Amino acid sequence: MRLTSMLAMEVAVATLAAAIFAATLIAPTWIEFVFQADLDARSGDLERSVAVVSALVALGASMLARWEWRRHRPAQGGGDA
């Protein structure tokens, strides 16, 4: 079976969002380190927002990828034999 470009894009987005979610849980200050700015004055609001949004994006993209995969796979035989 040949994967469609939409499926590949959805899997890539889900993977990237999951990686951002994991990085934010493991080392919440990575955002300040990468951007060299303290955008939330050390309150942690930015980190929590990034974690929630990236988790929702990962979940949504993986659900779309699953739907795309199921739509393109061959029908399973399962009836009269």
TIVO-2410 file (N, C-alpha, C; in nm, 3 decimals):
# residues 81
REC num residu      c1      c2      c3 atome chaine
REC   1      M   0.085  -0.116   0.000     N      A
REC   1      M   0.000   0.000   0.000    CA      A
REC   1      M   0.091   0.124   0.000     C      A
REC   2      R   0.050   0.224  -0.075     N      A
REC   2      R   0.125   0.349  -0.084    CA      A
REC   2      R   0.061   0.453   0.008     C      A
REC   3      L   0.142   0.511   0.093     N      A
REC   3      L   0.090   0.612   0.185    CA      A
REC   3      L   0.067   0.743   0.111     C      A
REC   4      T  -0.040   0.808   0.142     N      A
REC   4      T  -0.069   0.935   0.079    CA      A
REC   4      T   0.012   1.046   0.146     C      A
REC   5      S   0.026   1.156   0.076     N      A
REC   5      S   0.101   1.267   0.134    CA      A
REC   5      S   0.028   1.327   0.254     C      A
REC   6      M  -0.104   1.322   0.253     N      A
REC   6      M  -0.182   1.374   0.367    CA      A
REC   6      M  -0.154   1.289   0.491     C      A
REC   7      L  -0.151   1.158   0.476     N      A
REC   7      L  -0.123   1.070   0.588    CA      A
REC   7      L   0.018   1.096   0.642     C      A
REC   8      A   0.114   1.110   0.553     N      A
REC   8      A   0.251   1.135   0.595    CA      A
REC   8      A   0.261   1.268   0.671     C      A
REC   9      M   0.190   1.369   0.623     N      A
REC   9      M   0.192   1.498   0.690    CA      A
REC   9      M   0.127   1.489   0.829     C      A
REC  10      E   0.017   1.416   0.840     N      A
REC  10      E  -0.051   1.402   0.968    CA      A
REC  10      E   0.036   1.327   1.068     C      A
REC  11      V   0.104   1.223   1.023     N      A
REC  11      V   0.194   1.148   1.111    CA      A
REC  11      V   0.310   1.237   1.155     C      A
REC  12      A   0.365   1.316   1.063     N      A
REC  12      A   0.476   1.405   1.097    CA      A
REC  12      A   0.433   1.510   1.199     C      A
REC  13      V   0.316   1.569   1.180     N      A
REC  13      V   0.266   1.670   1.275    CA      A
REC  13      V   0.241   1.606   1.412     C      A
REC  14      A   0.181   1.488   1.414     N      A
REC  14      A   0.155   1.420   1.541    CA      A
REC  14      A   0.285   1.388   1.613     C      A
REC  15      T   0.385   1.343   1.539     N      A
REC  15      T   0.515   1.309   1.599    CA      A
REC  15      T   0.584   1.433   1.654     C      A
REC  16      L   0.584   1.541   1.576     N      A
REC  16      L   0.647   1.665   1.622    CA      A
REC  16      L   0.576   1.721   1.745     C      A
REC  17      A   0.444   1.722   1.743     N      A
REC  17      A   0.368   1.773   1.858    CA      A
REC  17      A   0.391   1.687   1.981     C      A
REC  18      A   0.398   1.555   1.964     N      A
REC  18      A   0.425   1.467   2.078    CA      A
REC  18      A   0.566   1.490   2.133     C      A
REC  19      A   0.662   1.516   2.045     N      A
REC  19      A   0.798   1.545   2.090    CA      A
REC  19      A   0.803   1.676   2.168     C      A
REC  20      I   0.732   1.777   2.121     N      A
REC  20      I   0.726   1.905   2.193    CA      A
REC  20      I   0.658   1.887   2.328     C      A
REC  21      F   0.552   1.808   2.331     N      A
REC  21      F   0.484   1.779   2.457    CA      A
REC  21      F   0.579   1.711   2.556     C      A
REC  22      A   0.650   1.608   2.509     N      A
REC  22      A   0.742   1.536   2.596    CA      A
REC  22      A   0.856   1.627   2.644     C      A
REC  23      A   0.911   1.707   2.553     N      A
REC  23      A   1.019   1.798   2.591    CA      A
REC  23      A   0.972   1.898   2.696     C      A
REC  24      T   0.850   1.945   2.682     N      A
REC  24      T   0.797   2.042   2.778    CA      A
REC  24      T   0.773   1.978   2.914     C      A
REC  25      L   0.733   1.851   2.915     N      A
REC  25      L   0.715   1.783   3.044    CA      A
REC  25      L   0.849   1.753   3.111     C      A
REC  26      I   0.947   1.714   3.032     N      A
REC  26      I   1.078   1.675   3.087    CA      A
REC  26      I   1.159   1.797   3.131     C      A
REC  27      A   1.165   1.897   3.043     N      A
REC  27      A   1.244   2.018   3.072    CA      A
REC  27      A   1.163   2.141   3.033     C      A
REC  28      P   1.077   2.188   3.123     N      A
REC  28      P   0.987   2.298   3.088    CA      A
REC  28      P   1.057   2.427   3.045     C      A
REC  29      T   1.180   2.447   3.087     N      A
REC  29      T   1.248   2.573   3.054    CA      A
REC  29      T   1.316   2.569   2.917     C      A
REC  30      W   1.294   2.465   2.838     N      A
REC  30      W   1.358   2.459   2.706    CA      A
REC  30      W   1.313   2.575   2.618     C      A
REC  31      I   1.193   2.625   2.639     N      A
REC  31      I   1.141   2.734   2.557    CA      A
REC  31      I   1.224   2.861   2.581     C      A
REC  32      E   1.250   2.893   2.710     N      A
REC  32      E   1.332   3.009   2.740    CA      A
REC  32      E   1.474   2.991   2.688     C      A
REC  33      F   1.526   2.869   2.696     N      A
REC  33      F   1.662   2.842   2.648    CA      A
REC  33      F   1.671   2.861   2.496     C      A
REC  34      V   1.575   2.808   2.422     N      A
REC  34      V   1.579   2.816   2.276    CA      A
REC  34      V   1.559   2.959   2.227     C      A
REC  35      F   1.461   3.029   2.284     N      A
REC  35      F   1.429   3.164   2.236    CA      A
REC  35      F   1.503   3.275   2.311     C      A
REC  36      Q   1.582   3.238   2.413     N      A
REC  36      Q   1.659   3.335   2.491    CA      A
REC  36      Q   1.571   3.449   2.543     C      A
REC  37      A   1.452   3.414   2.589     N      A
REC  37      A   1.361   3.514   2.644    CA      A
REC  37      A   1.271   3.448   2.748     C      A
REC  38      D   1.241   3.522   2.852     N      A
REC  38      D   1.151   3.474   2.956    CA      A
REC  38      D   1.014   3.535   2.930     C      A
REC  39      L   0.935   3.467   2.850     N      A
REC  39      L   0.810   3.523   2.800    CA      A
REC  39      L   0.698   3.526   2.903     C      A
REC  40      D   0.707   3.447   3.008     N      A
REC  40      D   0.599   3.443   3.107    CA      A
REC  40      D   0.646   3.484   3.246     C      A
REC  41      A   0.759   3.550   3.254     N      A
REC  41      A   0.813   3.599   3.381    CA      A
REC  41      A   0.823   3.487   3.486     C      A
REC  42      R   0.865   3.370   3.443     N      A
REC  42      R   0.886   3.253   3.529    CA      A
REC  42      R   0.760   3.202   3.597     C      A
REC  43      S   0.642   3.233   3.544     N      A
REC  43      S   0.519   3.185   3.607    CA      A
REC  43      S   0.486   3.043   3.565     C      A
REC  44      G   0.537   2.998   3.451     N      A
REC  44      G   0.508   2.864   3.403    CA      A
REC  44      G   0.384   2.855   3.316     C      A
REC  45      D   0.316   2.967   3.298     N      A
REC  45      D   0.194   2.966   3.216    CA      A
REC  45      D   0.223   2.928   3.071     C      A
REC  46      L   0.331   2.980   3.017     N      A
REC  46      L   0.367   2.948   2.879    CA      A
REC  46      L   0.394   2.799   2.864     C      A
REC  47      E   0.467   2.742   2.956     N      A
REC  47      E   0.500   2.600   2.948    CA      A
REC  47      E   0.374   2.513   2.956     C      A
REC  48      R   0.284   2.548   3.048     N      A
REC  48      R   0.159   2.472   3.058    CA      A
REC  48      R   0.076   2.486   2.930     C      A
REC  49      S   0.072   2.605   2.875     N      A
REC  49      S  -0.002   2.627   2.751    CA      A
REC  49      S   0.057   2.548   2.635     C      A
REC  50      V   0.189   2.547   2.625     N      A
REC  50      V   0.257   2.472   2.519    CA      A
REC  50      V   0.229   2.323   2.535     C      A
REC  51      A   0.233   2.274   2.658     N      A
REC  51      A   0.207   2.132   2.682    CA      A
REC  51      A   0.065   2.094   2.643     C      A
REC  52      V  -0.032   2.174   2.683     N      A
REC  52      V  -0.172   2.144   2.652    CA      A
REC  52      V  -0.198   2.151   2.502     C      A
REC  53      V  -0.152   2.257   2.439     N      A
REC  53      V  -0.176   2.273   2.295    CA      A
REC  53      V  -0.105   2.164   2.215     C      A
REC  54      S   0.019   2.132   2.250     N      A
REC  54      S   0.090   2.028   2.175    CA      A
REC  54      S   0.026   1.891   2.197     C      A
REC  55      A  -0.026   1.864   2.315     N      A
REC  55      A  -0.094   1.737   2.338    CA      A
REC  55      A  -0.222   1.729   2.255     C      A
REC  56      L  -0.297   1.838   2.248     N      A
REC  56      L  -0.420   1.839   2.168    CA      A
REC  56      L  -0.390   1.826   2.019     C      A
REC  57      V  -0.285   1.892   1.973     N      A
REC  57      V  -0.246   1.881   1.832    CA      A
REC  57      V  -0.201   1.739   1.800     C      A
REC  58      A  -0.123   1.678   1.889     N      A
REC  58      A  -0.077   1.540   1.868    CA      A
REC  58      A  -0.196   1.445   1.863     C      A
REC  59      L  -0.289   1.462   1.954     N      A
REC  59      L  -0.407   1.377   1.956    CA      A
REC  59      L  -0.491   1.395   1.830     C      A
REC  60      G  -0.515   1.519   1.793     N      A
REC  60      G  -0.595   1.545   1.673    CA      A
REC  60      G  -0.530   1.494   1.547     C      A
REC  61      A  -0.401   1.518   1.530     N      A
REC  61      A  -0.332   1.473   1.411    CA      A
REC  61      A  -0.324   1.321   1.404     C      A
REC  62      S  -0.307   1.257   1.518     N      A
REC  62      S  -0.302   1.110   1.516    CA      A
REC  62      S  -0.439   1.051   1.485     C      A
REC  63      M  -0.544   1.117   1.532     N      A
REC  63      M  -0.679   1.069   1.497    CA      A
REC  63      M  -0.706   1.087   1.348     C      A
REC  64      L  -0.664   1.199   1.292     N      A
REC  64      L  -0.679   1.220   1.148    CA      A
REC  64      L  -0.597   1.120   1.068     C      A
REC  65      A  -0.475   1.090   1.114     N      A
REC  65      A  -0.390   0.992   1.045    CA      A
REC  65      A  -0.454   0.853   1.050     C      A
REC  66      R  -0.512   0.820   1.164     N      A
REC  66      R  -0.578   0.689   1.176    CA      A
REC  66      R  -0.697   0.681   1.080     C      A
REC  67      W  -0.774   0.788   1.072     N      A
REC  67      W  -0.888   0.791   0.981    CA      A
REC  67      W  -0.841   0.778   0.836     C      A
REC  68      E  -0.734   0.849   0.801     N      A
REC  68      E  -0.679   0.843   0.665    CA      A
REC  68      E  -0.629   0.702   0.634     C      A
REC  69      W  -0.562   0.640   0.731     N      A
REC  69      W  -0.510   0.505   0.713    CA      A
REC  69      W  -0.624   0.406   0.689     C      A
REC  70      R  -0.726   0.415   0.771     N      A
REC  70      R  -0.840   0.323   0.759    CA      A
REC  70      R  -0.917   0.347   0.629     C      A
REC  71      R  -0.918   0.469   0.581     N      A
REC  71      R  -0.990   0.502   0.458    CA      A
REC  71      R  -0.921   0.443   0.336     C      A
REC  72      H  -0.788   0.431   0.341     N      A
REC  72      H  -0.713   0.385   0.225    CA      A
REC  72      H  -0.673   0.238   0.229     C      A
REC  73      R  -0.692   0.173   0.340     N      A
REC  73      R  -0.652   0.032   0.344    CA      A
REC  73      R  -0.758  -0.052   0.273     C      A
REC  74      P  -0.716  -0.165   0.221     N      A
REC  74      P  -0.814  -0.251   0.152    CA      A
REC  74      P  -0.919  -0.305   0.250     C      A
REC  75      A  -1.037  -0.325   0.200     N      A
REC  75      A  -1.147  -0.376   0.284    CA      A
REC  75      A  -1.113  -0.516   0.333     C      A
REC  76      Q  -1.144  -0.540   0.457     N      A
REC  76      Q  -1.118  -0.671   0.517    CA      A
REC  76      Q  -1.234  -0.765   0.481     C      A
REC  77      G  -1.201  -0.883   0.438     N      A
REC  77      G  -1.304  -0.982   0.414    CA      A
REC  77      G  -1.354  -1.034   0.547     C      A
REC  78      G  -1.481  -1.049   0.560     N      A
REC  78      G  -1.527  -1.095   0.690    CA      A
REC  78      G  -1.672  -1.136   0.686     C      A
REC  79      G  -1.708  -1.202   0.586     N      A
REC  79      G  -1.847  -1.240   0.582    CA      A
REC  79      G  -1.859  -1.380   0.525     C      A
REC  80      D  -1.919  -1.387   0.415     N      A
REC  80      D  -1.945  -1.515   0.352    CA      A
REC  80      D  -1.819  -1.571   0.290     C      A
REC  81      A  -1.788  -1.694   0.322     N      A
REC  81      A  -1.668  -1.756   0.266    CA      A
REC  81      A  -1.704  -1.875   0.181     C      A
***
